[in-house]
């Protein structure tokens, strides 16, 4: 192991055998934390080329279980977002794409941070089961073309162990390590093709467009290296996506979007990502054709109907797609008045996310309980006109003391005298 650390420290390219030796040894405990820490720091400073990243990804995939989706008919397309504030896209994309005939066999996670993950959002639907057997999962996708469940089995244990070590050794920001970590989980989950939504801006992990492009290119290169069709869309997270931030509130916004009444930015992003998924699934030859298919299943109601069928199949109350008032509701709704007249010039998405978390919409630690009903609904976005005293947002809370969230929102939604342009939503697409 000392030789491998030294070689990477000196910027040399490692072989598949060397990388597999490290991943296997560290997972089994024969390589200690102090050597693994030194190796991660060497990668942080020296980086890895596309081949090394592919070897690291597959070594992590092979450290645990791999989901076999071969019993599901068609090309299975998975989607991954690098996360943000108000990112409800999975709840909309999954039924949209499935309604166009592409099977969506999705394994999702829970959120740590501003709001819950996809699973938490789905659990705000009464009775919804995120855990079903592998046989039920395969059967449901073959029948409905759609299932969204919790990650099962012992997937990528090497990644879990390495991620915990990266967290305490200041090596989280390494592009090579981030890319391998994300792609290992997607590949172990069994998808044939992967569409990535890489966020950039205030509310994203990658704050600059340059870093987002590097991460997207690294993940697409890994996909190519390991034989998975992979494409990445780089999208904006300088302000929250859509208007709703919070679990039940985001489910309601997803239903609105499936009905054709969603926010412009959320709808546009879902049409862009959905088009890529449909093309990857072999159901359309061009972006225009794929987009027309998506718009058709919104207009004819089949995507919304399918979302209801998935909910019912997994034990939930399908009536929520027609009556979102059945979702959990917070006891109190309080306005966030604008401190001045003018235009919204900037929204610090990560701080707005923290305001939602303080209400109970997200987790600061893994042990925290989420309140599925609470959160924030924005009334204004960047570029919008606002008058003094007019509500910038509505706080949904189960307690009356919301002073800390109110203060964060008033401080981090900036009002100026000059109108600014709305942010660019889609920056770039990278395809292998």
C-alpha positions as CSV (number, residue, x, y, z in Angstrom):
1,X,0.0,0.0,0.0
2,X,2.9,2.4,0.7
3,X,4.1,1.9,-2.9
4,X,0.6,2.7,-4.3
5,X,0.3,5.9,-2.1
6,X,3.8,7.0,-3.2
7,X,3.0,6.4,-6.9
8,X,-0.2,8.4,-6.7
9,X,1.5,11.1,-4.6
10,X,4.0,11.5,-7.5
11,X,1.2,11.8,-10.0
12,X,1.7,8.4,-11.6
13,X,-1.2,6.5,-13.2
14,X,-2.3,3.5,-11.2
15,X,-3.3,0.1,-12.7
16,X,-6.6,-1.7,-12.3
17,X,-4.9,-4.2,-10.0
18,X,-3.5,-1.5,-7.7
19,X,-6.8,0.3,-7.4
20,X,-8.7,-2.9,-6.8
21,X,-6.1,-4.0,-4.2
22,X,-6.8,-0.7,-2.3
23,X,-10.6,-0.9,-2.4
24,X,-10.7,-4.6,-1.5
25,X,-8.2,-4.2,1.4
26,X,-9.9,-1.1,2.8
27,X,-13.4,-2.6,2.7
28,X,-12.1,-5.8,4.5
29,X,-10.2,-3.7,7.0
30,X,-6.7,-5.0,6.1
31,X,-5.7,-1.5,5.0
32,X,-5.9,1.0,7.9
33,X,-7.6,4.4,7.9
34,X,-4.3,6.2,8.1
35,X,-3.0,4.7,4.8
36,X,-6.5,5.2,3.2
37,X,-6.4,8.8,4.3
38,X,-3.0,9.4,2.8
39,X,-4.1,7.7,-0.5
40,X,-7.3,9.9,-0.7
41,X,-5.2,13.1,-0.1
42,X,-2.8,11.9,-2.9
43,X,-5.8,11.6,-5.2
44,X,-7.1,15.0,-4.1
45,X,-3.8,16.6,-5.2
46,X,-2.8,14.5,-8.1
47,X,-6.3,13.6,-9.5
48,X,-7.1,10.5,-11.6
49,X,-7.5,10.0,-15.3
50,X,-10.7,8.6,-16.9
51,X,-9.4,5.0,-16.8
52,X,-8.4,5.2,-13.1
53,X,-11.8,6.7,-12.3
54,X,-13.5,3.8,-14.1
55,X,-11.4,1.2,-12.2
56,X,-12.2,2.9,-8.9
57,X,-15.9,3.0,-9.7
58,X,-16.1,-0.7,-10.7
59,X,-14.0,-1.8,-7.7
60,X,-16.6,0.0,-5.4
61,X,-19.5,-1.6,-7.4
62,X,-17.9,-5.0,-7.0
63,X,-17.4,-4.5,-3.2
64,X,-21.1,-5.4,-2.6
65,X,-24.4,-6.5,-4.1
66,X,-25.4,-5.5,-7.7
67,X,-29.0,-5.3,-8.6
68,X,-30.0,-7.4,-11.6
69,X,-32.7,-5.7,-13.6
70,X,-32.4,-8.1,-16.7
71,X,-35.9,-9.4,-15.9
72,X,-37.4,-6.0,-16.7
73,X,-38.2,-5.5,-20.4
74,X,-36.6,-2.6,-22.3
75,X,-33.7,-0.2,-21.7
76,X,-33.7,0.8,-18.0
77,X,-32.8,4.5,-17.7
78,X,-31.8,6.0,-14.3
79,X,-31.5,9.7,-13.4
80,X,-29.4,11.3,-10.7
81,X,-29.3,14.8,-9.5
82,X,-26.3,16.2,-7.5
83,X,-28.9,17.9,-5.3
84,X,-30.2,21.3,-4.5
85,X,-33.1,23.2,-2.9
86,X,-36.6,22.4,-4.1
87,X,-35.3,19.6,-6.4
88,X,-38.6,17.7,-7.0
89,X,-37.6,16.4,-10.5
90,X,-37.7,12.6,-9.7
91,X,-41.4,12.7,-8.7
92,X,-42.2,14.3,-12.0
93,X,-39.7,12.7,-14.3
94,X,-40.4,9.1,-13.3
95,X,-44.1,9.0,-14.3
96,X,-43.5,11.3,-17.3
97,X,-40.8,9.1,-18.8
98,X,-42.6,5.8,-17.9
99,X,-45.8,7.1,-19.5
100,X,-43.8,7.4,-22.7
101,X,-42.8,3.7,-22.5
102,X,-39.4,3.8,-21.0
103,X,-39.1,1.7,-17.8
104,X,-38.1,3.6,-14.7
105,X,-36.8,1.3,-12.0
106,X,-35.6,3.9,-9.5
107,X,-33.8,3.4,-6.2
108,X,-33.7,6.6,-4.2
109,X,-32.2,7.8,-0.9
110,X,-33.1,10.0,2.0
111,X,-31.9,13.5,2.3
112,X,-29.4,15.0,4.7
113,X,-29.6,18.7,4.6
114,X,-32.2,21.3,3.5
115,X,-35.2,19.0,2.9
116,X,-35.8,15.3,2.7
117,X,-34.8,13.1,-0.2
118,X,-37.2,11.5,-2.7
119,X,-38.1,8.8,-0.2
120,X,-39.1,11.3,2.5
121,X,-41.2,13.2,0.0
122,X,-43.0,10.0,-1.1
123,X,-43.6,9.0,2.6
124,X,-45.7,12.2,3.0
125,X,-48.3,10.2,0.9
126,X,-50.3,8.2,3.4
127,X,-49.6,4.5,3.3
128,X,-46.8,4.7,0.7
129,X,-44.3,1.8,1.0
130,X,-40.7,2.6,0.0
131,X,-39.7,-1.0,0.7
132,X,-41.0,-3.8,-1.5
133,X,-39.4,-7.1,-2.4
134,X,-37.1,-7.4,-5.5
135,X,-39.8,-9.7,-7.1
136,X,-42.5,-7.0,-6.5
137,X,-40.2,-4.3,-7.8
138,X,-39.5,-6.2,-11.1
139,X,-43.2,-7.2,-11.5
140,X,-44.4,-3.6,-10.9
141,X,-41.9,-2.1,-13.4
142,X,-42.9,-4.7,-16.0
143,X,-46.6,-3.9,-15.4
144,X,-46.6,-0.1,-14.9
145,X,-43.1,0.7,-16.3
146,X,-42.6,2.5,-13.0
147,X,-41.4,2.0,-9.3
148,X,-39.5,4.2,-6.9
149,X,-38.2,2.4,-3.8
150,X,-35.5,2.7,-1.2
151,X,-32.1,1.3,-1.8
152,X,-32.0,-2.3,-0.9
153,X,-29.2,-4.8,-0.2
154,X,-25.6,-4.1,0.5
155,X,-24.8,-1.8,-2.4
156,X,-21.3,-0.2,-2.6
157,X,-20.1,-0.8,1.0
158,X,-16.6,0.5,-0.1
159,X,-18.2,3.8,-1.1
160,X,-20.0,4.2,2.2
161,X,-16.7,3.5,4.1
162,X,-14.6,5.8,1.9
163,X,-17.2,8.6,2.0
164,X,-17.2,8.6,5.8
165,X,-13.4,8.9,5.7
166,X,-13.4,11.7,3.0
167,X,-15.8,13.6,5.3
168,X,-13.2,13.8,8.1
169,X,-10.0,14.2,6.0
170,X,-11.0,17.3,3.9
171,X,-11.1,15.2,0.6
172,X,-14.8,15.5,-0.2
173,X,-14.2,18.0,-2.9
174,X,-12.1,15.8,-5.2
175,X,-13.8,15.6,-8.6
176,X,-12.4,12.1,-9.2
177,X,-13.7,10.8,-5.8
178,X,-17.1,12.5,-6.2
179,X,-17.6,11.2,-9.7
180,X,-16.6,7.6,-8.8
181,X,-18.8,7.7,-5.7
182,X,-22.0,8.8,-7.6
183,X,-21.4,6.5,-10.6
184,X,-20.7,3.4,-8.4
185,X,-24.1,3.7,-6.8
186,X,-25.9,4.2,-10.2
187,X,-24.1,1.2,-11.8
188,X,-24.7,-1.1,-8.8
189,X,-28.4,-0.2,-9.0
190,X,-28.5,-1.9,-12.4
191,X,-29.5,0.8,-15.0
192,X,-28.6,0.4,-18.7
193,X,-28.4,4.2,-19.2
194,X,-27.8,7.1,-16.8
195,X,-28.9,10.7,-17.2
196,X,-27.2,13.1,-14.7
197,X,-28.4,16.5,-13.6
198,X,-25.3,18.3,-12.4
199,X,-26.2,21.5,-10.5
200,X,-24.2,24.7,-10.2
201,X,-24.7,27.9,-8.2
202,X,-25.4,29.1,-4.6
203,X,-27.5,26.1,-3.7
204,X,-25.4,23.4,-5.3
205,X,-22.4,21.4,-4.2
206,X,-20.5,22.7,-7.3
207,X,-20.6,26.5,-6.9
208,X,-19.0,27.4,-10.2
209,X,-19.9,26.4,-13.7
210,X,-16.3,25.3,-14.3
211,X,-16.3,22.8,-11.5
212,X,-19.8,21.5,-12.5
213,X,-18.5,20.9,-16.1
214,X,-15.4,19.0,-14.7
215,X,-17.7,16.8,-12.6
216,X,-20.1,16.2,-15.4
217,X,-17.3,15.3,-17.8
218,X,-15.7,13.0,-15.3
219,X,-19.0,11.1,-14.7
220,X,-19.8,10.8,-18.4
221,X,-16.2,9.5,-19.0
222,X,-16.7,6.8,-16.3
223,X,-20.0,5.8,-17.9
224,X,-18.2,5.4,-21.3
225,X,-15.3,3.5,-19.6
226,X,-17.6,0.9,-18.0
227,X,-20.0,0.5,-20.9
228,X,-23.0,2.5,-19.7
229,X,-24.7,5.1,-21.9
230,X,-24.3,8.3,-19.9
231,X,-25.2,11.9,-20.4
232,X,-25.1,15.0,-18.2
233,X,-27.1,18.2,-18.1
234,X,-25.6,21.1,-16.2
235,X,-28.4,23.1,-14.7
236,X,-28.8,26.2,-12.5
237,X,-29.2,26.1,-8.7
238,X,-28.5,29.8,-8.0
239,X,-32.1,30.0,-6.7
240,X,-34.4,27.2,-5.5
241,X,-36.0,25.1,-8.3
242,X,-39.8,25.8,-8.5
243,X,-41.5,27.5,-5.6
244,X,-41.9,24.7,-2.9
245,X,-39.3,23.7,-0.4
246,X,-40.4,20.9,1.9
247,X,-41.7,17.4,1.5
248,X,-45.5,17.4,1.2
249,X,-45.3,20.9,-0.4
250,X,-43.0,19.5,-3.1
251,X,-45.3,16.5,-3.7
252,X,-48.1,19.0,-4.3
253,X,-45.9,21.0,-6.7
254,X,-45.0,17.7,-8.5
255,X,-48.7,17.0,-9.0
256,X,-49.3,20.5,-10.3
257,X,-46.5,20.0,-12.8
258,X,-47.9,16.7,-14.0
259,X,-51.2,18.5,-14.5
260,X,-49.4,21.1,-16.7
261,X,-49.6,23.9,-14.0
262,X,-46.1,23.7,-12.6
263,X,-43.5,26.5,-12.3
264,X,-41.8,27.4,-15.6
265,X,-38.3,26.4,-14.4
266,X,-39.2,23.1,-12.9
267,X,-41.3,22.2,-15.9
268,X,-38.6,23.2,-18.4
269,X,-35.9,21.2,-16.5
270,X,-38.1,18.1,-16.4
271,X,-38.8,18.3,-20.2
272,X,-35.0,18.6,-20.9
273,X,-34.0,15.7,-18.6
274,X,-37.0,13.7,-19.6
275,X,-36.1,14.1,-23.3
276,X,-32.6,12.8,-22.6
277,X,-34.1,9.8,-20.8
278,X,-36.5,9.0,-23.6
279,X,-33.7,9.2,-26.2
280,X,-31.5,7.0,-24.0
281,X,-34.4,4.5,-23.7
282,X,-34.6,4.3,-27.5
283,X,-38.1,5.7,-27.8
284,X,-37.2,8.9,-29.7
285,X,-34.5,9.9,-32.2
286,X,-34.4,13.6,-31.5
287,X,-34.9,16.0,-28.5
288,X,-37.8,17.6,-30.3
289,X,-39.6,14.3,-30.8
290,X,-39.0,13.3,-27.1
291,X,-40.2,16.7,-25.8
292,X,-43.4,16.4,-27.9
293,X,-44.0,12.9,-26.3
294,X,-43.6,14.3,-22.8
295,X,-45.9,17.3,-23.5
296,X,-48.5,14.9,-24.8
297,X,-48.6,12.7,-21.7
298,X,-49.0,15.8,-19.5
299,X,-51.8,17.1,-21.7
300,X,-53.7,13.8,-22.0
301,X,-53.3,13.1,-18.2
302,X,-51.6,9.7,-18.6
303,X,-48.5,10.7,-16.6
304,X,-50.6,11.9,-13.7
305,X,-52.7,8.7,-13.9
306,X,-49.6,6.6,-13.9
307,X,-48.3,8.4,-10.8
308,X,-51.5,7.5,-9.1
309,X,-51.2,3.9,-10.1
310,X,-47.7,3.7,-8.8
311,X,-48.8,5.2,-5.5
312,X,-51.7,2.7,-5.2
313,X,-49.4,-0.2,-6.2
314,X,-47.0,0.7,-3.3
315,X,-49.8,1.0,-0.7
316,X,-50.5,4.8,-0.9
317,X,-53.7,6.7,-1.4
318,X,-53.9,7.5,-5.1
319,X,-56.6,10.1,-4.5
320,X,-53.8,12.6,-3.6
321,X,-53.2,13.1,-7.4
322,X,-56.7,14.6,-7.7
323,X,-56.9,16.1,-4.2
324,X,-53.4,17.2,-2.9
325,X,-55.2,18.6,0.2
326,X,-55.0,15.1,1.5
327,X,-51.3,15.6,2.0
328,X,-50.0,16.6,5.5
329,X,-50.6,20.2,6.3
330,X,-48.8,22.5,8.7
331,X,-50.8,24.2,11.5
332,X,-49.6,27.7,10.7
333,X,-48.9,29.7,7.6
334,X,-47.0,33.0,8.0
335,X,-46.1,35.6,5.4
336,X,-42.5,36.8,4.9
337,X,-43.0,40.5,4.1
338,X,-40.6,42.2,1.7
339,X,-38.5,44.8,3.6
340,X,-38.5,47.1,0.5
341,X,-39.9,47.8,-2.9
342,X,-37.9,46.8,-6.0
343,X,-36.9,43.7,-7.8
344,X,-35.6,40.3,-6.5
345,X,-31.9,40.5,-7.6
346,X,-30.5,37.4,-5.8
347,X,-31.6,34.4,-3.8
348,X,-29.1,32.5,-1.8
349,X,-30.5,29.1,-2.3
350,X,-28.5,27.3,0.3
351,X,-29.5,29.8,3.1
352,X,-33.1,29.5,2.0
353,X,-32.7,25.8,2.3
354,X,-31.4,26.2,5.9
355,X,-34.5,28.3,6.7
356,X,-36.6,25.3,5.6
357,X,-34.5,22.8,7.6
358,X,-34.9,24.9,10.8
359,X,-38.6,24.5,10.5
360,X,-38.1,20.7,10.5
361,X,-38.3,20.1,6.7
362,X,-34.8,18.5,6.6
363,X,-32.1,16.8,8.7
364,X,-29.0,18.4,10.2
365,X,-28.0,14.9,11.4
366,X,-29.0,11.4,10.3
367,X,-31.0,10.9,13.6
368,X,-33.2,14.0,13.1
369,X,-36.9,13.4,12.5
370,X,-38.4,15.2,9.5
371,X,-41.7,17.0,9.8
372,X,-43.3,16.2,6.4
373,X,-45.8,19.0,6.4
374,X,-43.5,22.0,7.0
375,X,-41.5,24.2,4.6
376,X,-41.5,27.3,2.5
377,X,-43.4,28.3,-0.6
378,X,-41.8,31.2,-2.5
379,X,-44.0,33.9,-4.0
380,X,-41.2,35.6,-5.9
381,X,-38.1,34.6,-7.9
382,X,-35.1,36.4,-9.3
383,X,-36.2,39.2,-11.7
384,X,-39.7,39.6,-10.2
385,X,-41.1,42.9,-9.0
386,X,-42.1,43.2,-5.3
387,X,-43.6,46.0,-3.2
388,X,-42.7,46.8,0.4
389,X,-44.7,44.6,2.7
390,X,-45.8,42.2,-0.1
391,X,-45.1,38.6,0.8
392,X,-41.8,37.2,-0.6
393,X,-42.7,33.7,0.6
394,X,-45.1,31.8,2.9
395,X,-43.7,29.8,5.9
396,X,-45.6,26.6,6.6
397,X,-44.8,25.6,10.2
398,X,-46.1,23.5,13.1
399,X,-44.9,26.0,15.7
400,X,-45.4,29.7,16.1
401,X,-41.8,30.7,16.7
402,X,-40.3,31.0,13.2
403,X,-38.1,34.0,13.9
404,X,-34.8,32.3,12.8
405,X,-36.3,31.1,9.5
406,X,-38.0,34.5,8.9
407,X,-34.7,36.3,9.5
408,X,-32.8,34.0,7.1
409,X,-35.4,34.5,4.3
410,X,-35.4,38.3,4.6
411,X,-31.6,38.5,4.8
412,X,-30.9,36.1,1.8
413,X,-33.6,37.2,-0.6
414,X,-32.0,40.4,-1.9
415,X,-34.1,43.3,-3.2
416,X,-32.6,46.0,-5.5
417,X,-33.8,48.9,-7.5
418,X,-32.6,47.6,-10.9
419,X,-34.4,44.7,-12.6
420,X,-32.1,41.7,-13.4
421,X,-32.5,38.9,-15.9
422,X,-33.7,35.5,-14.8
423,X,-30.8,33.1,-14.4
424,X,-29.9,30.7,-17.3
425,X,-31.6,27.4,-16.4
426,X,-29.7,24.9,-18.7
427,X,-26.0,25.6,-19.3
428,X,-24.7,22.6,-21.2
429,X,-25.2,18.9,-22.1
430,X,-22.3,16.4,-22.1
431,X,-22.8,13.0,-23.8
432,X,-20.5,10.0,-24.1
